[in-house]
């Protein structure tokens, strides 16, 4: 299953699952204080992280296609990539967190955790293996300076 299902599709499935959980398991509903403020803040931060990461890849003229990490021609280490090695996945995770908060069902945070586990296991780890092969010591140094998520 490594590098087989596009992460945006996995995110959409996760978001749909969250909606189903909130609709079908209403007895787990929870009124989250400041939900009307927290959810939009997470949304804006998630979009900003995602957009900044994509723009840096485009500026570096390297692939943004998560299904083709072998097409990476340049290692991006500046901007948001100084804080996290995976800002695109972090951005999507923040968007899903915004959705979970908005829906107000704490079970949706389990769905978010499953998304993070899946992306780490079947997308990030295989990508890292490929980047190590492509960029060797430079990538190892980058990994020693910057955490995978935060």
KOLPA-491440 format. One line per 3 residues: number of its first residue (from 1); their letters; for each residue y, x, z of N, C-alpha, C, O, CB. Coordinates in nm, 4 decimals, padded with zeros to 6 digits. Atoms other than C-alpha are relative to their C-alpha. Glycine has a CB too. Example, Ala and Ser with C-alpha at 12.3 -4.5 7.8 and 13.67 -1.06 7.14 Angstrom:
BEGIN
1 = AS = -00.1190:00.0890:00.0000:-00.4500:01.2300:00.7800:00.1200:00.0900:00.0000:00.1181:00.1936:00.0665:00.0027:-00.0992:00.1246 | -00.1190:-00.0820:-00.0060:-00.1060:01.3670:00.7140:00.1090:-00.0770:00.0730:00.2198:-00.0261:00.0899:00.0462:00.0414:-00.1415
This chain:
BEGIN
1 = XXX = -00.1198:00.0816:00.0000:00.0000:00.0000:00.0000:00.1261:00.0859:00.0000:00.2373:00.0333:-00.0048:-00.0001:-00.0928:00.1199 | -00.1170:-00.0866:-00.0012:00.2261:00.3031:00.0065:00.0766:-00.0117:-00.1307:00.0189:-00.0022:-00.2391:-00.0408:00.1453:00.0248 | -00.0910:00.0068:00.1143:00.5243:00.2640:-00.2271:-00.0409:-00.1059:-00.1025:-00.0148:-00.0894:-00.2217:00.0073:00.1351:-00.0672
4 = XXX = 00.0473:00.1039:00.0915:00.3727:-00.0535:-00.3765:00.0883:-00.1242:-00.0012:00.1061:-00.1863:-00.1060:-00.1402:-00.0392:00.0363 | -00.0808:00.1217:-00.0084:00.5966:-00.3358:-00.2552:00.1455:00.0411:00.0216:00.1762:00.1105:00.1185:-00.0502:-00.0944:00.1157 | -00.1411:-00.0392:-00.0143:00.9728:-00.2974:-00.3083:00.0574:-00.0450:00.1349:00.0415:-00.1609:00.1732:00.0837:-00.0596:-00.1149
7 = XXX = -00.0571:00.0351:-00.1305:01.1537:-00.2867:00.0292:00.0915:-00.1232:-00.0021:00.0889:-00.2004:00.0938:00.0771:00.1170:00.0531 | -00.0797:00.1238:-00.0005:01.4061:-00.5559:-00.0775:-00.0880:-00.1259:00.0027:-00.0509:-00.2263:00.0635:00.0913:-00.0037:-00.1232 | 00.0925:00.1125:-00.0024:01.1096:-00.7886:-00.1380:-00.0576:-00.0177:00.1401:-00.0700:-00.1303:00.1883:-00.1129:00.0205:-00.1027
10 = XXX = 00.0519:00.0057:-00.1377:00.9652:-00.7028:00.2048:00.1077:-00.0600:00.0914:00.0764:-00.1391:00.1805:-00.0425:00.1432:00.0505 | -00.1103:00.0543:-00.0802:01.3090:-00.7799:00.3547:00.0145:-00.1504:-00.0234:00.0355:-00.2257:00.0717:00.1325:00.0723:-00.0338 | -00.0092:00.1439:00.0293:01.3218:-01.1188:00.1769:-00.1147:-00.0772:00.0642:-00.0941:-00.1861:00.1179:00.0002:-00.0239:-00.1518
13 = XXX = 00.1157:00.0635:-00.0658:00.9722:-01.2041:00.3015:00.0241:-00.0069:00.1503:-00.0075:-00.1076:00.2138:-00.1317:00.0783:-00.0304 | -00.0298:-00.0024:-00.1441:01.0816:-01.1027:00.6527:00.1044:-00.1053:00.0346:00.0901:-00.1765:00.1340:00.0493:00.1398:00.0434 | -00.1057:00.0991:-00.0249:01.3960:-01.3172:00.6315:-00.0556:-00.1416:-00.0101:-00.0221:-00.2274:00.0716:00.1165:00.0185:-00.0997
16 = XXX = 00.0614:00.1326:00.0149:01.1949:-01.6160:00.5077:-00.0919:-00.0305:00.1180:-00.0953:-00.1434:00.1670:-00.0790:-00.0086:-00.1322 | 00.0879:00.0177:-00.1163:00.9415:-01.5642:00.7870:00.0824:-00.0337:00.1234:00.0444:-00.1196:00.2030:-00.0844:00.1273:00.0252 | -00.0883:00.0298:-00.1133:01.2260:-01.5593:01.0393:00.0474:-00.1450:-00.0050:00.0509:-00.2137:00.0972:00.1212:00.0952:00.0007
19 = XXX = -00.0457:00.1386:00.0130:01.3549:-01.8880:00.9036:-00.1123:-00.0966:00.0365:-00.0893:-00.1941:00.1081:00.0499:-00.0277:-00.1436 | 00.1139:00.0858:-00.0331:01.0062:-02.0438:00.9240:-00.0282:-00.0004:00.1494:-00.0553:-00.1054:00.2077:-00.1242:00.0452:-00.0759 | 00.0214:-00.0093:-00.1452:00.9629:-01.9190:01.2798:00.1032:-00.0849:00.0731:00.0686:-00.1611:00.1635:00.0078:00.1476:00.0478
22 = XXX = -00.1071:00.0760:-00.0662:01.2983:-02.0671:01.3808:-00.0170:-00.1497:-00.0216:00.0107:-00.2283:00.0691:00.1373:00.0447:-00.0517 | 00.0183:00.1420:00.0314:01.2180:-02.3997:01.2098:-00.1234:-00.0597:00.0662:-00.1205:-00.1735:00.1131:-00.0093:-00.0188:-00.1493 | 00.1271:00.0542:-00.0476:00.8602:-02.4373:01.3271:-00.0239:00.0208:00.1494:-00.0955:-00.0572:00.2122:-00.1121:00.0619:-00.0766
25 = XXX = 00.0225:-00.0305:-00.1419:00.8724:-02.2830:01.6746:00.1298:-00.0199:00.0778:00.1797:00.0715:00.1433:-00.0526:00.1456:00.0182 | -00.1317:00.0294:-00.0583:01.1863:-02.4525:01.8019:-00.0005:00.0101:00.1528:00.1043:00.0337:00.2129:00.0456:-00.1395:-00.0419 | 00.0042:-00.0073:-00.1461:01.0672:-02.4523:02.1634:00.0259:00.1424:00.0506:00.0487:00.1617:00.1700:-00.1354:-00.0494:00.0509
28 = XXX = -00.0359:-00.1363:-00.0374:01.1259:-02.0754:02.1635:00.1487:00.0280:-00.0232:00.1967:00.1386:00.0018:-00.0846:00.0995:-00.0786 | -00.1419:-00.0182:00.0292:01.4882:-02.1305:02.0631:00.0762:00.0491:00.1221:00.0413:00.0177:00.2359:00.0606:-00.1301:-00.0499 | -00.0779:-00.0613:-00.1066:01.7449:-01.9441:02.2667:00.1459:00.0013:-00.0429:00.1780:00.0395:-00.1554:-00.0508:00.1443:00.0321
31 = XXX = -00.1424:-00.0075:00.0299:02.1188:-01.9760:02.2816:00.0469:00.1414:00.0319:00.0515:00.1823:00.1479:00.0815:-00.1068:00.0811 | -00.0436:-00.1386:-00.0152:02.2429:-01.6242:02.2265:00.1506:00.0005:00.0212:00.2252:-00.0464:-00.0647:-00.0396:00.0863:-00.1245 | -00.1436:-00.0034:-00.0252:02.5834:-01.5673:02.3872:00.0729:00.0769:-00.1100:00.0267:00.1815:-00.1556:00.0287:00.0633:00.1367
34 = XXX = -00.0833:-00.0620:00.1041:02.8518:-01.4809:02.1321:-00.0722:00.0141:-00.1338:-00.0404:00.1021:-00.2138:00.0466:00.1364:00.0461 | 00.0754:-00.0036:00.1255:02.6068:-01.5510:01.8496:00.0924:-00.0056:-00.1216:00.0709:00.0644:-00.2205:-00.0994:-00.1160:-00.0050 | -00.0940:00.0143:00.1107:02.8958:-01.6546:01.6262:00.0823:00.1245:-00.0256:00.1408:00.1378:-00.1331:00.0912:-00.1145:00.0259
37 = XXX = -00.0696:-00.1277:00.0184:03.0540:-01.3112:01.6772:-00.0985:00.1128:-00.0301:-00.0746:00.1939:-00.1196:00.0826:00.0344:00.1249 | 00.0966:-00.1082:00.0136:02.7479:-01.0848:01.7082:-00.0666:00.0015:-00.1374:-00.0808:00.1072:-00.1989:-00.1055:-00.0115:00.1078 | 00.0680:00.0062:00.1293:02.5731:-01.2058:01.3942:00.0894:00.0495:-00.1147:00.0438:00.1315:-00.1943:-00.0455:-00.1432:-00.0277
40 = XXX = -00.0851:-00.0530:00.1078:02.8731:-01.1498:01.1599:00.0302:00.1495:00.0139:00.0414:00.2202:-00.0863:00.1303:-00.0766:-00.0039 | -00.0254:-00.1437:-00.0189:02.9419:-00.8086:01.3165:-00.1205:00.0804:-00.0506:-00.1032:00.1795:-00.1216:00.0283:00.0323:00.1510 | 00.1203:-00.0679:00.0489:02.5806:-00.7020:01.2528:-00.0089:-00.0076:-00.1520:-00.0496:00.0885:-00.2173:-00.1259:-00.0615:00.0633
43 = XXX = 00.0007:00.0174:00.1450:02.6089:-00.8403:00.9005:00.0950:00.0979:-00.0686:00.0568:00.1649:-00.1646:00.0379:-00.1434:-00.0359 | -00.1006:-00.0881:00.0601:02.9273:-00.6461:00.8206:-00.0413:00.1470:00.0147:-00.0306:00.2245:-00.0804:00.1386:-00.0236:00.0653 | 00.0428:-00.1386:-00.0218:02.7967:-00.3230:00.9750:-00.1194:00.0325:-00.0903:-00.1241:00.1394:-00.1512:-00.0369:00.0236:00.1495
46 = XXX = 00.1155:-00.0217:00.0865:02.4661:-00.3605:00.7895:00.0396:00.0171:-00.1458:-00.0108:00.1066:-00.2138:-00.0968:-00.1151:00.0130 | -00.0471:-00.0119:00.1381:02.6429:-00.4166:00.4570:00.0759:00.1302:-00.0224:00.0608:00.1934:-00.1269:00.0891:-00.1186:-00.0358 | -00.0768:-00.1247:00.0127:02.8764:-00.1213:00.5186:-00.0932:00.1209:-00.0053:-00.0735:00.2110:-00.0868:00.0991:00.0147:00.1175
49 = XXX = 00.0960:-00.1104:-00.0015:02.5865:00.1124:00.6007:-00.0748:00.0044:-00.1328:-00.0882:00.1102:-00.1944:-00.0997:-00.0148:00.1183 | 00.0757:00.0097:00.1258:02.3883:-00.0078:00.2996:00.0844:00.0437:-00.1194:00.0404:00.1246:-00.2011:-00.0498:-00.1437:-00.0215 | -00.0879:-00.0303:00.1136:02.6798:00.0132:00.0575:00.0400:00.1473:-00.0030:00.0405:00.2093:-00.1094:00.1253:-00.0873:00.0055
52 = XXX = -00.0394:-00.1414:-00.0026:02.7924:00.3580:00.1729:-00.1154:00.0894:-00.0440:-00.0944:00.1889:-00.1133:00.0471:00.0403:00.1408 | 00.1172:-00.0795:00.0381:02.4376:00.4912:00.1312:-00.0244:-00.0071:-00.1508:-00.0478:00.0954:-00.2149:-00.1248:-00.0485:00.0760 | 00.0226:00.0173:00.1435:02.3958:00.3479:-00.2187:00.1075:00.0735:-00.0799:00.0769:00.1404:-00.1787:-00.0014:-00.1501:-00.0373
55 = XXX = -00.1089:-00.0670:00.0719:02.7373:00.4763:-00.3283:-00.0164:00.1519:00.0014:00.0120:00.2180:-00.0985:00.1350:-00.0380:00.0613 | 00.0226:-00.1447:-00.0058:02.6530:00.8285:-00.2096:-00.1119:00.0430:-00.0950:-00.1022:00.1481:-00.1583:-00.0338:00.0426:00.1433 | 00.1070:-00.0315:00.0946:02.3294:00.8236:-00.4095:00.0505:-00.0082:-00.1437:00.0200:00.0782:-00.2259:-00.1191:-00.0951:00.0199
58 = XXX = -00.0535:00.0142:00.1354:02.5100:00.6976:-00.7182:00.0936:00.1153:-00.0348:00.0888:00.1688:-00.1455:00.0736:-00.1335:-00.0144 | -00.0915:-00.1114:00.0223:02.7806:00.9624:-00.6798:-00.0774:00.1307:-00.0227:-00.0365:00.2141:-00.1034:00.0960:00.0149:00.1196 | 00.0833:-00.1197:00.0151:02.5098:01.2296:-00.6471:-00.0891:-00.0077:-00.1243:-00.1569:00.0890:-00.1590:-00.0866:00.0196:00.1246
61 = XXX = 00.0812:00.0233:00.1207:02.3403:01.0842:-00.9578:-00.1483:00.0231:00.0241:-00.2180:00.0884:-00.0535:00.0470:00.0900:-00.1128 | 00.1427:-00.0042:-00.0306:02.0047:01.0548:-00.7920:-00.0499:-00.1434:00.0114:00.0302:-00.2365:00.0199:-00.0282:00.0804:00.1315 | 00.0564:00.1343:00.0067:01.7701:00.7592:-00.7869:00.0226:-00.0795:00.1288:00.0144:-00.0256:00.2392:-00.1482:00.0083:-00.0296
64 = XXX = -00.0057:00.0913:-00.1135:01.8267:00.4599:-00.5613:-00.1245:-00.0896:00.0002:-00.1385:-00.1775:00.0852:00.1297:-00.0858:-00.0047 | 00.1211:00.0799:00.0128:01.4921:00.3135:-00.6690:-00.1028:00.0458:00.1037:-00.1561:00.1562:00.0932:-00.0582:00.0108:-00.1435 | 00.0937:-00.0411:-00.1054:01.2673:00.3161:-00.3596:-00.1444:00.0124:-00.0490:-00.2291:00.0685:00.0204:00.0054:-00.0987:00.1141
67 = XXX = 00.1350:-00.0074:00.0539:00.9604:00.2837:-00.5813:-00.0235:00.1301:-00.0779:-00.1361:00.1601:-00.1174:-00.0265:-00.1200:-00.0898 | 00.0093:-00.1228:00.0789:01.0344:00.6128:-00.7594:00.0633:00.1204:00.0705:00.1525:00.1839:00.0142:00.0662:-00.0206:-00.1349 | -00.0614:-00.1142:-00.0695:01.1153:00.8797:-00.4981:-00.0225:00.1336:-00.0707:00.0502:00.2298:-00.0458:-00.0542:00.0087:00.1407
70 = XXX = 00.0239:-00.1241:00.0747:00.9703:01.1440:-00.7302:00.1132:00.0296:-00.0988:00.1271:00.1424:-00.1461:-00.1334:-00.0085:-00.0750 | -00.1134:-00.0174:00.0915:01.2774:01.0888:-00.9512:00.1245:00.0540:00.0700:00.2293:00.0691:00.0072:00.0330:-00.1318:-00.0668 | -00.1137:-00.0530:-00.0749:01.5046:01.2247:-00.6778:00.0339:00.1387:-00.0536:-00.0517:00.2267:-00.0625:-00.0309:00.0054:00.1529
73 = XXX = -00.0425:-00.1295:00.0549:01.7088:01.5098:-00.8219:00.0900:00.0768:00.0954:00.1151:00.1956:00.0754:00.0721:-00.0204:-00.1316 | -00.0937:-00.0639:-00.0918:01.9409:01.5836:-00.5316:-00.0214:-00.0559:00.1406:-00.0401:-00.1763:00.1587:00.1471:-00.0217:-00.0465 | 00.0088:00.0399:-00.1395:01.9137:01.5751:-00.1542:00.1407:-00.0297:00.0502:00.2274:00.0576:00.0476:-00.0687:00.1104:00.0863
76 = XXX = -00.1320:00.0395:-00.0506:02.2094:01.3830:-00.0076:-00.0014:00.0179:00.1515:-00.0828:-00.0424:00.2214:00.0355:-00.1491:-00.0398 | -00.0017:-00.0331:-00.1426:02.3009:01.5175:00.3364:00.1348:-00.0276:00.0662:00.1518:00.0028:00.1842:-00.0361:00.1450:00.0189 | -00.1336:00.0224:-00.0558:02.6642:01.4114:00.3865:00.0248:-00.1499:00.0183:-00.0600:-00.2332:-00.0138:00.1087:00.0621:-00.0916
79 = XXX = -00.0333:00.1402:-00.0250:02.8403:01.0895:00.4821:-00.0928:-00.0605:00.1042:-00.1236:00.0026:00.2053:-00.0073:-00.0806:-00.1296 | 00.0885:00.0715:-00.0923:02.6154:00.8367:00.6539:-00.1329:00.0742:00.0169:-00.2024:00.0559:00.1169:-00.0254:-00.1434:-00.0504 | 00.1250:-00.0763:-00.0065:02.3228:01.0704:00.5798:00.0045:00.1126:00.1030:-00.0968:00.1786:00.1260:-00.0319:00.0576:-00.1360
82 = XXX = -00.0081:-00.0948:-00.1119:02.4505:01.3007:00.8568:-00.0441:-00.0657:00.1298:-00.0730:00.0024:00.2282:00.1431:00.0544:00.0147 | 00.0337:00.0759:-00.1203:02.3675:01.0246:01.1065:-00.1439:-00.0515:-00.0033:-00.2116:-00.0551:00.0994:00.0962:-00.1169:00.0167 | 00.1344:00.0545:00.0170:02.0435:00.8793:00.9684:-00.0550:00.0413:-00.1358:00.0180:00.0451:-00.2348:00.0006:-00.1542:00.0138
85 = XXX = 00.0617:-00.0368:00.1280:01.7976:00.9883:00.7008:-00.0281:-00.1224:-00.0859:-00.0552:-00.1090:-00.2052:-00.1296:00.0772:00.0238 | 00.0380:00.1227:00.0711:01.7375:00.6252:00.6023:00.1035:-00.1107:00.0157:00.0703:-00.2188:00.0644:-00.1346:-00.0492:00.0497 | -00.1025:00.1026:-00.0203:02.0671:00.4359:00.5986:-00.0236:-00.1275:-00.0802:00.0192:-00.2350:-00.0383:00.1340:00.0557:-00.0352
88 = XXX = 00.0258:00.1230:00.0757:01.9504:00.1954:00.3281:-00.0933:-00.0921:00.0779:-00.0711:-00.2130:00.0838:-00.0606:00.0327:-00.1381 | 00.0925:00.0808:-00.0801:01.6607:00.0795:00.5455:00.0643:-00.0426:00.1310:00.0377:-00.1522:00.1805:-00.1292:00.0777:00.0278 | -00.0743:00.0373:-00.1204:01.8826:00.0841:00.8528:00.0928:-00.1172:-00.0303:00.1016:-00.2118:00.0480:00.0809:00.1205:00.0542
91 = XXX = -00.0899:00.1091:00.0391:02.1346:-00.1359:00.6697:-00.0739:-00.1316:-00.0140:-00.0279:-00.2346:00.0353:00.0699:00.0332:-00.1305 | 00.0804:00.1218:00.0161:01.8661:-00.3865:00.5729:-00.0482:-00.0494:00.1364:-00.0502:-00.1699:00.1615:-00.1211:00.0259:-00.0938 | 00.0447:00.0393:-00.1345:01.7349:-00.3839:00.9307:00.1134:-00.0673:00.0774:00.0899:-00.1637:00.1504:-00.0516:00.1232:00.0779
94 = XXX = -00.1150:00.0635:-00.0659:02.0852:-00.4648:01.0585:00.0263:-00.1391:-00.0576:00.0638:-00.2307:00.0156:00.1258:00.0879:-00.0148 | -00.0153:00.1326:00.0616:02.1074:-00.7522:00.8091:-00.1047:-00.0964:00.0560:-00.0739:-00.2118:00.0857:-00.0125:00.0094:-00.1547 | 00.1045:00.0846:-00.0584:01.7754:-00.8857:00.9376:00.0285:-00.0296:00.1475:-00.0010:-00.1390:00.1955:-00.1374:00.0676:-00.0145
97 = XXX = -00.0377:00.0240:-00.1406:01.8982:-00.8436:01.2967:00.1090:-00.1065:00.0068:00.1066:-00.1924:00.0949:00.0489:00.1317:00.0679 | -00.1061:00.1024:00.0055:02.2086:-01.0472:01.2054:-00.0618:-00.1378:-00.0218:-00.0221:-00.2351:00.0424:00.1023:00.0317:-00.1134 | 00.0682:00.1254:00.0299:01.9823:-01.3183:01.0639:-00.0789:-00.0491:00.1225:-00.0778:-00.1682:00.1535:-00.0942:00.0178:-00.1213
100 = XXX = 00.0760:00.0359:-00.1198:01.7596:-01.3118:01.3750:00.0918:-00.0542:00.1091:00.0595:-00.1535:00.1743:-00.0778:00.1213:00.0524 | -00.0961:00.0465:-00.1002:02.0608:-01.3479:01.6037:00.0522:-00.1379:-00.0396:00.0611:-00.2277:00.0442:00.1177:00.1008:00.0153 | -00.0551:00.1279:00.0480:02.2019:-01.6302:01.3904:-00.1002:-00.1136:00.0203:-00.0624:-00.2237:00.0603:00.0385:00.0103:-00.1495
103 = XXX = 00.1024:00.1033:-00.0139:01.8710:-01.8201:01.3969:-00.0296:-00.0320:00.1462:-00.0748:-00.1423:00.1769:-00.1275:00.0435:-00.0699 | 00.0126:00.0255:-00.1428:01.8532:-01.7839:01.7757:-00.1409:-00.0160:00.0525:-00.1606:-00.0814:00.1548:00.0745:-00.1191:00.0328 | 00.1360:00.0066:-00.0493:01.4778:-01.7488:01.8109:-00.0469:00.1424:00.0305:-00.0589:00.2243:-00.0607:-00.0941:-00.0699:-00.1032
106 = XXX = 00.0356:-00.1370:-00.0363:01.3691:-01.4394:02.0041:-00.1276:00.0513:-00.0681:-00.1461:00.1725:-00.0794:-00.0165:00.0089:00.1486 | 00.1202:-00.0440:00.0716:01.0341:-01.4329:01.8194:00.0364:00.0719:-00.1299:-00.0423:00.1511:-00.1818:-00.0913:-00.1203:-00.0302 | -00.0409:-00.0656:00.1243:01.2289:-01.3227:01.5138:00.0236:00.1499:00.0173:00.0217:00.2249:-00.0803:00.1258:-00.0650:-00.0533
109 = XXX = -00.0137:-00.1441:-00.0223:01.2880:-00.9856:01.6755:-00.1354:00.0700:-00.0147:-00.1413:00.1896:-00.0432:00.0596:00.0275:00.1399 | 00.1330:-00.0544:00.0288:00.9103:-00.9370:01.6518:-00.0175:00.0167:-00.1510:-00.0778:00.1140:-00.1963:-00.1112:-00.0923:00.0578 | 00.0042:-00.0117:00.1464:00.9413:-01.0035:01.2768:00.0815:00.1220:-00.0435:00.0394:00.1973:-00.1313:00.0546:-00.1298:-00.0681
112 = XXX = -00.0825:-00.1177:00.0302:01.2212:-00.7451:01.2646:-00.0768:00.1288:00.0329:-00.0739:00.2243:-00.0447:00.1337:-00.0052:00.0796 | 00.0792:-00.1183:-00.0377:00.9980:-00.4957:01.4476:-00.1122:00.0249:-00.1009:-00.1415:00.1400:-00.1334:-00.0594:-00.0175:00.1419 | 00.1040:-00.0152:00.1019:00.7195:-00.5612:01.1955:00.0579:00.0547:-00.1306:-00.0050:00.1369:-00.1973:-00.0694:-00.1343:-00.0256
115 = XXX = -00.0668:-00.0530:00.1190:00.9640:-00.4992:00.9099:00.0230:00.1502:00.0157:-00.0071:00.2282:-00.0747:00.1344:-00.0731:-00.0247 | -00.0283:-00.1420:-00.0245:01.0683:-00.1675:01.0644:-00.1293:00.0816:-00.0026:-00.1335:00.1900:-00.0608:00.0722:00.0185:00.1356 | 00.1288:-00.0699:00.0025:00.7055:-00.0680:01.1222:-00.0509:00.0142:-00.1431:-00.0912:00.1229:-00.1843:-00.1038:-00.0747:00.0861
118 = XXX = 00.0515:-00.0020:00.1362:00.6049:-00.1612:00.7671:00.0778:00.0997:-00.0867:00.0179:00.1820:-00.1560:00.0069:-00.1405:-00.0614 | -00.0827:-00.0883:00.0827:00.8969:00.0194:00.6017:-00.0218:00.1465:00.0405:-00.0279:00.2348:-00.0451:00.1501:-00.0380:00.0131 | 00.0246:-00.1374:-00.0453:00.8389:00.3277:00.8166:-00.1348:00.0493:-00.0518:-00.1440:00.1583:-00.1083:00.0045:00.0084:00.1546
121 = XXX = 00.1366:-00.0426:00.0350:00.4637:00.3397:00.7490:-00.0238:00.0082:-00.1509:-00.0819:00.1053:-00.1992:-00.1006:-00.0956:00.0610 | 00.0377:00.0088:00.1407:00.4469:00.2378:00.3829:00.1101:00.0404:-00.0977:00.0864:00.0457:-00.2184:-00.0428:-00.1386:-00.0303 | -00.1078:-00.0411:00.0895:00.7846:00.3478:00.2462:00.0592:00.1353:00.0422:00.0616:00.2300:-00.0364:00.1098:-00.1071:-00.0029
124 = XXX = -00.0708:-00.1204:-00.0436:00.9618:00.6110:00.4553:-00.0922:00.1216:00.0080:-00.0587:00.2276:-00.0447:00.0650:-00.0240:00.1352 | 00.0907:-00.1142:-00.0145:00.6647:00.8330:00.5423:-00.0463:00.0518:-00.1363:-00.0468:00.1732:-00.1566:-00.1215:-00.0391:00.0854 | 00.0328:-00.0517:00.1335:00.5465:00.8496:00.1779:00.1204:00.0653:-00.0698:00.1050:00.1672:-00.1371:-00.0539:-00.1130:-00.0867
127 = XXX = -00.1199:-00.0615:00.0582:00.9054:00.9184:00.0657:00.0215:00.1398:00.0584:00.0523:00.2339:-00.0146:00.1246:-00.0886:00.0253 | -00.0195:-00.1300:-00.0649:00.9302:01.2010:00.3202:-00.0983:00.1038:-00.0533:-00.0624:00.2195:-00.0749:-00.0154:-00.0135:00.1518 | 00.1009:-00.0909:00.0554:00.6078:01.3533:00.1908:00.0442:00.0517:-00.1384:00.0304:00.1703:-00.1682:-00.1380:-00.0720:-00.0105
130 = XXX = -00.0455:-00.0373:00.1342:00.7496:01.3539:-00.1638:00.1229:00.0896:00.0083:00.1325:00.1886:-00.0643:00.0313:-00.1257:-00.0836 | -00.1213:-00.0812:-00.0136:01.0880:01.4908:-00.0540:-00.0319:00.1392:00.0530:00.0331:00.2364:00.0145:00.1003:-00.0692:00.0926 | 00.0434:-00.1327:-00.0470:00.9131:01.7734:00.1340:-00.0539:00.0824:-00.1168:-00.0277:00.2023:-00.1265:-00.1085:-00.0134:00.1108
133 = XXX = 00.0549:-00.0711:00.1158:00.7303:01.8628:-00.1854:00.1109:00.0411:-00.0969:00.1049:00.1485:-00.1567:-00.1036:-00.0878:-00.0725 | -00.1082:-00.0287:00.0946:01.0502:01.8472:-00.3921:00.1003:00.1030:00.0525:00.1456:00.1898:-00.0220:00.0730:-00.1279:-00.0340 | -00.1104:-00.0802:-00.0534:01.2953:02.0201:-00.1570:-00.0409:00.0988:00.1096:00.0430:00.1722:00.1617:00.1054:-00.0911:00.0537
136 = XXX = 00.0601:-00.0976:-00.0914:01.0690:02.2181:00.0776:00.0820:00.0280:00.1256:00.1091:-00.0633:00.2036:-00.0220:00.1280:-00.0724 | -00.0670:-00.0427:-00.1232:01.2572:02.4137:00.3460:00.1338:-00.0696:00.0213:00.1725:-00.0971:00.1349:00.0210:00.1497:-00.0020 | -00.1294:00.0685:-00.0145:01.5897:02.2476:00.2745:-00.0202:-00.1377:00.0632:00.0571:-00.1783:00.1500:00.0708:-00.0138:-00.1378
139 = XXX = 00.0275:00.1308:-00.0579:01.4376:01.9068:00.3521:-00.0479:00.0131:00.1440:-00.0106:-00.0679:00.2289:-00.1039:-00.0745:-00.0835 | 00.0458:-00.0239:-00.1379:01.2634:02.0427:00.6622:00.1198:00.0238:00.0922:00.1251:-00.0300:00.2028:-00.0972:00.1215:00.0054 | -00.1202:-00.0243:-00.0787:01.5994:02.1716:00.7873:00.0791:-00.1271:00.0228:00.1294:-00.1515:00.1324:00.0871:00.1028:-00.0678
142 = XXX = -00.0700:00.1285:-00.0105:01.7591:01.8356:00.7171:-00.0691:-00.0896:00.1029:-00.0031:-00.1518:00.1861:00.0056:-00.0709:-00.1380 | 00.0755:00.0822:-00.0957:01.4823:01.6576:00.9096:00.0184:00.0485:00.1431:00.0177:-00.0318:00.2363:-00.1485:00.0002:-00.0355 | -00.0171:-00.0529:-00.1353:01.5342:01.8885:01.2060:00.1400:-00.0322:00.0556:00.1601:-00.0326:00.1770:-00.0233:00.1523:00.0003
145 = XXX = -00.1378:00.0312:-00.0431:01.9072:01.7983:01.2161:00.0279:-00.1495:00.0114:00.1108:-00.1913:00.0922:00.0987:00.0610:-00.0967 | -00.0334:00.1435:00.0109:01.8995:01.4246:01.1361:-00.1247:-00.0828:00.0290:-00.2329:-00.0564:-00.0234:00.0568:-00.0344:-00.1421 | 00.1141:00.0857:-00.0368:01.6789:01.1558:01.2863:-00.0352:-00.0965:-00.1127:00.0467:-00.1258:-00.1998:00.0312:-00.0788:00.1284
148 = XXX = 00.0495:00.0910:00.1023:01.4713:00.9202:01.0754:00.0793:-00.1310:-00.0016:00.1187:-00.1781:-00.1083:-00.1483:-00.0285:00.0225 | -00.0730:00.1275:-00.0075:01.6469:00.6035:01.1972:00.1389:00.0232:00.0580:00.2378:00.0175:-00.0151:-00.0778:-00.1035:00.0859 | -00.1306:-00.0258:-00.0644:01.9251:00.6778:01.4464:-00.0135:00.1084:00.1041:00.0848:00.1443:00.1690:00.0564:-00.1281:00.0648
